[in-house]
Structures are given as structure tokens and as C-alpha cells.
Amino acid sequence: MRVAVLSGGRSSEHDVSLSSGGSVADGLREAGHEVIPILIERDGRWLADGDEVELRASGGLLDAEVAFPVLHGPFGEDGTVQGMLECLDLPYVGPGVLAASLAIDKLIFKRLIAFHGIPQVDFCEAGADGWRDQVAAMGLPVWVKPARLGSSVGISKVTSPERGLGEAVEVAARHDPRVIVEADGGGREVECSVLGNDRPIASPPGEIVTHADWYDYEAKYSDGGMDLVVPARIGDEQIARVRELAVRVFTAIGGSGLARCDFFVRDDGEVLVNEINTIPGFTSTSVFAKLFEAGGIPYPELCDRLVRLALERYEAERAHRF
């Protein structure tokens, strides 16, 4: 098939997206597809081979049969590009508009999974009524984050009353006016990939072992910043629980195609959901792909499956369109 791979974008994760997009293009070619690389510049221009792309319904991306957005953060992973692709009537890989917009906003996401009774760490919205009392009840340390960014951008760890909760909120607010404060999860950081539409499957869970104080941007994207241990060094019961919860969270947001769900597994065996990424890092060495590789799905096959899942969802939804 002719697959338009979208990478770059307007967010602070532009460079990460370019790396992911290049790997996806290679994987699709190895799986036998024809790739149309489309670069979305920081200023919002869409380019193919240096020329601006004309967008129009029915064949609006250089006659591509399916689009593969590999865009991280705002203006790509938040439902905006997904809505545009819907308007173009073009099948696309990954979450639909609602699932993308739900997952990108940590506050909305956490309120949703609380409704479903899914275990997670305590949290509150900075600036909301009584939020400082809620933070005090969490104890220290706490984590202060922009509500709608990824890749650990703008995150601060507050370890003592003197370390300035207000300053940490200001740092996060430079990236997003919506700021979340979370209790510390403790235990091991474990991640699990999900693949599918109506019948999603979960990968073997992997454990993140960082060589820094915490899993920040440098640890995620620098060589040697972290090690991925697969399977995670947790008990069989906890492995099963992580996989079960990953699928439950994916289903709760109405996910499709792919996602990576992140957890804390405490020393007493309790498993807590941290967040879900509907377009996770997607190089051949990224956690999402590595976990499925450990489960027996090589990278080119993974890319191929995602394209076919996109077409499957498109045809199913098309049958119900007015």
C-alpha cells in the first residue's frame, strides 16, 4: 500500500517525532509498502520532497491509501491531526479524535480511569480549590507536570517544602496552563504496549532502569540513559495484572491501533497506572517496539499490522456513517 508517514510537527517533541518517523518508514518499506514521507515543519507547513502538500478530501495526501501519524505531543497526538484526517476521509494509524484528546490531557485521563475504578496515584490540579491541602496530604515527594505534554518536558520533582512547589508549578505552566500535581508512585517503573482495535493484545511488560535520579528527557533519549529489562522483574501475578490493566485502560479511552501504558509496581505488589501514550516513541529501539519484539512480533511486522488495523477500523466505521 501507499502509506503517508507524518512526522515532525509543531510541538517540542518535533525532533523525537522525526526519529520515530524515519524508523517507521524503514519498517514499512521492509514490510513491502510504498512510503510517502511527509514532514510537518515547526511552523505548520506540510512538505513532501520539499514541496508543500495539497490537502483535499479523497486522495488529499498524494494519493496515499492510509496515513501513519508518528507525531508526539500537541498538534499531532491530541486529536487535531486525527480530526483533519477524518475530514480528508483517509484511514490512519492510531487513536481516533476522542481517544487522542482524552489521553493527551493527564487530568482528564486520570479522572476517567478513576471513574472506572482503575488504581492510580493521588493527583490534583494546581490552582483548583483546596489544591495545596491536597498536595500536603500526598506527602513528599510530589511530581509537578504540564497536563498535556510528553517526553518528560517541564516536569519537576518536589522533594521538600523548601524546594518550591510554587516554582515547580510556574515551570510547568510555561509549557501548559493546565498543571497536574501527582503523588510519588514508588516501586518499579513498568511499561506495557498494546496493539489492536476491538480485541487488543498486551505485550510482555518491561521494566525501566534509569541511570539518573528519574526517567527524564535525557534518560529517555540519550544513549545509555536507561535500560529496558524484559520481562519486568516482578512476580507472575503482577505481570498478569499489568497486562490486564493495560488493556482495560486502552479500552476505557476507546483506543485503537496502538498505545503504551505506564505503571508503578510497588514493593508490596500493588500495581498503579501512571499514564497512557497513544502515539509512543516509535523507533526500532523504542520501548513500544522492543516489548512487542520480545513477544515475537518483529518491527516490520508491527508496522504492517498497524496499517492493516487502520484499514480495519476505517471500514468498520464507514459502515455506520451517514
N, C-alpha and C positions, 0 to 999 in steps of 0.2 A: 504494500500500500504506500501511497504518498502521505508522509507524516510531516506536518509542520511542527518543528520543535521551537518553542518560545522560551527565550532566556534573556537575562539582563534585568530590565525593569527599573522602576523609579525608586525603589526602597534602598535602605542602607545595606541590604544583602545582595546588591547588584553583582558584585564580583563572585560571591559564592554561587549565585544562580548561573553565571557564565560557565563555571567549572562543572556544575551539575549538568547543564545543557549539552556541553561538549561530550560528556560521558554517555548521556542518553542517546545522542546522535550516533556515536560509535556503536553502542549496543544494538540500536535499531538496524543499522546497516549490517551488522554481523548476523542479525536475525532475518535478513533478506528484504528489508523495507527500503524505500527511497526516501531520503531525508531532505526536507526543505528547512534549513536553519533560518530562523527569524530573530534578529536582535532588537530588543526594545531598549532604546537609549535612555539615559537618565532624564533627558528632557521629554520623554514620552513618545519620541518618533519610533515607528516600526520600520526596520530595514531588512531587506533581503539582498545579499551581494552588493550592499552599499546604496541600493535604490529604495525609495520609500514604497511601502506596501499599500496597495489599494484595498480597502476593506469594503466588502459588499456581501449581501446575503446570497447564499447558494454559490459556493466556489470563491469566497472572498479572500482566501489565503493562498493565492497562486495555485488554485485547483487542488488543494490538499483534500484528502479524504477524511482525515482526522487530525486534530491538534493535540500536542503534548506540551502543556504548560509546565515549565520547570522554573517557576517563579516563587521566590520566598518573601514572605512579609507583605506589607501593604502594596496595593496596586498589582496584585498577582495571586496571592494566596488567600485573599479576603473576600472573594466573590465578585470583584469588579470585572476582572478579565473573563471569569466564567459567565457573567451576565452578557458580556459582549459576544462571546462565542455562541451563547444561546440565541442572541439576536441575529447572528450570521447563519444560524441553523447548521452549525458544524459540530459533529461529535468531538468530544475532548476527553482526555485522560484526567482522572482525579475527581475531586468533590464537585457537587453542584453548588449553586449560588448560596443556598441556605446553610449547608454543612460547612462551606468555606468561611462564611461570615460568622457562624457560631463559634467555630474552633479558633479563629484568629483572636477573638476577644476573650482573654482569660477570665474576666469577671463573669461574662455571660455563660461561658463554658462551665465554670465551676458551679454557678447557680443551677444550671441544667442538670449536671450529674448529681448534685445534692438532692434535687427533686426525685431522681431515680434511685436514691439511696446508695450511691456508689461511694466507697470510702475514699477520703482525701484529707489533706492537711487543712487546718483552720486558715481562714483568709478574711480580709475585709477590703473595702475600697477607701483609699486615702481621701480625706476630705468629707466623707459621709458623716452623718450624725453619730457621735459617740465612737468614732473610729480609733481615737487614741486609747480609750479604755479597752477596746477590743484587742489592740496591739499589746497593751500591758498584760492582758490575760493570756496571751500566747506565750509569753516568756521570751527569752533570748537564746540564740539569735533569731532574727526575722529577715526575710528577703523582700526587698522593695523593687518592683519591676514595672516597666511600661506595660499596659494591659494588652497592647496589640502589636508587639514586635517579637521577633525570634532571634536565634543565634546569640542569646545572652547579651544583647545590646542594651545598655542603660541600666543594668542590674547592679544593686548594691547589697552587700551583706552587713547588717547592723548587729554588732556583737556586744555592745554595751550602751548604757544610757548616754554616755559621753560621746559616742560615735555618731551622733546627729541623725535621728530619724528624719527630722525636717529637711536636712541637707540631702539625704538619700531620696526623699520624695521629689525634691527640686531637680535632681539629676535625672530621674525617670521622666519627670514632666517635660524636660527638654525634648524628649522623643515622642511623648504622647500625653495629652491632658488627662487621660484616664490612667490611674496608677493603682496597682494592687499591692497589698502587703500580705505575705504568706508566712505562716509558722514554718520552722525548720522541720523537714521530713525525717531526718536522721536515717541511719542504716545505710544500705547499699543503693546506688542508683542503677536501675534496671530498665532496659528498653525492649519493646516488642513490636515487630512490624505486622501490619495487617494487609491482606490482599483479597479483593473480591467485591461483589455487589450485594446481592441478596443473601448469599451464603459465604460470608467472609471466612478466611482462614488466618490463623495466627502463626507467626514464625516461632522458632525456639527463642526464648528470651536471652538477651546478652547483658553482661554487667559492664558498666563504665568504670574504669580505674584511671583516675586523673593523676597527673604529676604536678598538680598545683593545688592551691587551697580549695578551689572549687572548679566546676566544669564551665569555665568562662569561654569567651570567644577565642582566645589564644589556644586554650586546651582543645577546643573543638576542631580548629582549622590549621594548627601548626603541626609539623611533623614531630612525632614523639610526644605530643601534648596529652595523649591519653591512650590507653589500651582497651580493647574490647575483648572480654572473656566470654566465650560461647561454649557450652551453656553457662548461664549465670551460676555463681557459686551459692545457690540457695537450695533448699530442700525440694524434693519432688512435689510436695503439696503446694509449695509456694510457686513453683514453675507452672503448675496447672492453674493456680489462681491468677497469676499474671496473664496467662493466655486467655483465660475466661473473661477477665475484666477488660482486656484489650478489645475483644470482640464486642462486649457489652457497650463500651464507650463508643466505638465505631458505629454501632447500630443506633445508639441514643442520639447521635448528632445527624443521623441519616447519611453516613459516609458512603463513598463509592470509590472503587479503584484501589486506592492505597492510603495508608496513614502509618505513622509511627507513634505509639503510645508510650509515655514515660512514667516510671513508677519509683517509689521508695519502698524498699523491703526492710523492715526493721528487724532488730536482733531477736525480738520475740516472735517473729514470723508474720506479723501483720503486714499486709500489702496495701499501699496507698497510691492512688492515681495522682500524678503531678499534672500532666497536660497531654494534648494530642496535637500532632503536626500533620496536616492533611497533604502538604507537599514537602516532605522532609528532604534533607540533603540527599543528592542522588548521584554522586559519583560512584564508580565501581567499588571504591573503598569506604563509602559512607555506611553508617550503621544500618540503615534500612536494607540496603542490598546485601550486606555481609550476613545479616541474620537469616535472610531467605536462602542465601548461598549455603549456609550451614544446614538449612533444612532441605537441601537438594535441588534448589532452583537457581541455575547459573544466571548471571546478569543479562545476557542477550535474551534468554527465555523470559525473564522477568519483564523486560521492556516489551516484548512481544505480547505477553499476557495482558499487560495494561492497555495496549492498543485495542486488543480484542474485547476487553471488558468495557472500554469506552463505547465501542460499536454496539455491544450487547445492551448497555443502558440506554443508548440513543434510540435503538429500535423499540425497546420496551416502552419508553416514554412517548415515542412518536405514535404508538398505537392508541394512546389516550389523549392526544392533542386535538383540540377543536379545529 
